[in-house]
Amino acid sequence: MNKKIIWIIDDDAIYQTIINKLIQKSGVFSTHSSFMNGKEAMTTLNTILEIHEEYIPDIILLDINMPIMDGWEFMEEIKRIKSKINKQIIIYIVSSSIAIEDRNKSKTFTDIIGYIPKPISIEDLIAIVQNDKNSEAN
C-alpha cells in the first residue's frame, strides 16, 4: 500500500493533538504536517513546489475559521497556483461549523471533495484514504 502525505490546517491546538494521534494510530499515512492557518500552509506549499515536489500533500484536512488566512482564502490561493501543482490534492473541509452556508460554499470549490463535521474519527481518516484509492482506480 502506498502511504499518503496528509496536512492538517486548523488553529485549534487541542484538535491538532487529537487528529495527529489518530493519524499515527491509523497507520495509513507516511507523513503528516500541521499548520495553524492557511498562510503557514500556503507558504510551505509554495516552497515545496520550488524544491521538493514529492512532498506535496495527497490529502488536506482544512478548517474554515482561522486567523490570518481562513479556509476559504486558502482555497482561493490553491485555485491561483493550481497550474503549478502536478498532482491532485484531495481536500476535505473539517469544521465544527453547522452553518448550511458553509456546506454549500464548500460545494462551489471543485477541489473540495467533502465536508466532515468535527470531531473526526479514525474511521473517517481510513475512509478518506480508501475513497482516494477508489478514485485512482477509476
C-alpha positions in Angstrom: 0.0 0.0 0.0 1.3 3.4 -1.0 1.0 5.6 2.1 -0.2 9.1 1.8 1.0 12.5 2.9 -1.6 14.4 4.9 -1.7 18.0 6.1 -3.9 19.4 8.8 -4.7 23.1 8.6 -6.5 24.1 11.8 -5.9 26.7 14.5 -7.3 24.6 17.4 -4.3 23.2 19.3 -6.4 20.5 21.1 -7.9 19.3 17.8 -4.4 19.2 16.3 -3.2 17.0 19.1 -6.2 14.6 18.8 -6.0 14.4 15.0 -2.2 13.8 15.0 -2.7 10.9 17.4 -5.5 9.5 15.1 -3.3 9.8 12.1 -0.5 7.9 13.8 -2.9 5.2 15.0 -4.5 4.8 11.5 -1.2 3.7 10.0 -2.2 4.8 6.5 -0.1 8.0 6.2 3.6 8.2 5.5 3.9 11.7 7.0 1.7 14.4 8.3 2.2 18.1 8.8 0.2 20.6 10.9 -0.4 24.3 10.3 -2.2 26.8 12.4 -3.6 28.8 9.5 -3.8 28.8 5.7 -1.0 31.2 5.3 1.5 28.9 7.0 0.4 26.0 4.8 0.4 28.1 1.6 4.0 29.3 2.4 5.1 25.7 2.9 3.3 24.6 -0.3 4.9 27.3 -2.4 8.4 26.3 -1.0 7.7 22.6 -1.7 6.6 23.4 -5.3 10.0 25.0 -5.9 12.2 22.4 -4.1 10.7 19.1 -3.2 7.5 18.3 -5.3 7.5 14.7 -3.8 6.3 16.3 -0.5 3.2 17.8 -2.0 0.3 16.5 0.3 -2.1 13.9 -1.1 -4.8 15.0 1.4 -5.6 18.2 3.2 -8.0 18.5 6.2 -8.9 22.1 6.2 -10.7 24.2 8.9 -12.8 27.2 7.8 -12.5 29.7 10.6 -8.8 30.6 11.3 -6.9 33.8 11.9 -4.5 35.3 9.3 -5.8 33.1 6.3 -9.0 31.2 6.7 -10.0 28.0 4.8 -11.9 29.9 2.1 -8.9 32.3 1.5 -6.6 29.2 1.3 -8.9 27.7 -1.3 -8.7 30.9 -3.4 -4.9 30.7 -3.2 -5.0 27.0 -4.3 -7.0 28.0 -7.3 -4.4 30.6 -8.2 -1.4 28.2 -8.0 -3.2 25.0 -9.2 -1.4 25.0 -12.6 1.9 24.6 -10.8 0.8 21.5 -8.8 1.5 18.3 -10.7 -0.9 16.1 -8.7 -4.4 16.1 -7.4 -4.7 17.2 -3.7 -7.8 15.7 -2.0 -9.2 18.5 0.2 -11.8 17.9 2.9 -13.3 20.7 5.0 -13.3 19.6 8.6 -15.2 22.0 10.7 -17.3 22.5 13.8 -19.5 24.9 11.8 -23.0 23.7 11.4 -24.0 26.6 9.1 -25.6 25.3 5.9 -23.9 28.3 4.1 -20.5 26.8 4.8 -21.5 23.4 3.5 -23.0 25.0 0.3 -19.9 27.2 -0.1 -17.6 24.1 0.1 -19.5 22.7 -2.9 -18.5 25.7 -5.0 -14.8 24.6 -4.9 -14.1 21.7 -7.3 -11.0 20.8 -5.2 -13.1 20.2 -2.0 -14.1 16.5 -2.0 -16.3 16.6 1.1 -17.3 18.3 4.4 -16.7 16.4 7.6 -18.1 17.7 10.9 -15.8 17.7 13.9 -14.8 15.6 15.7 -13.2 13.4 13.0 -12.8 9.7 13.7 -10.1 7.2 12.8 -12.8 5.6 10.6 -13.2 8.9 8.8 -9.4 9.0 8.1 -9.4 5.5 6.7 -12.4 6.2 4.6 -10.7 9.3 3.1 -7.7 7.1 2.0 -10.0 4.4 0.7 -12.0 6.9 -1.3 -8.8 8.3 -2.7 -7.8 4.8 -3.8 -11.2 4.3 -5.4 -10.8 7.5 -7.4 -7.4 6.3 -8.6 -8.8 3.0 -9.8 -11.5 4.8 -12.0 
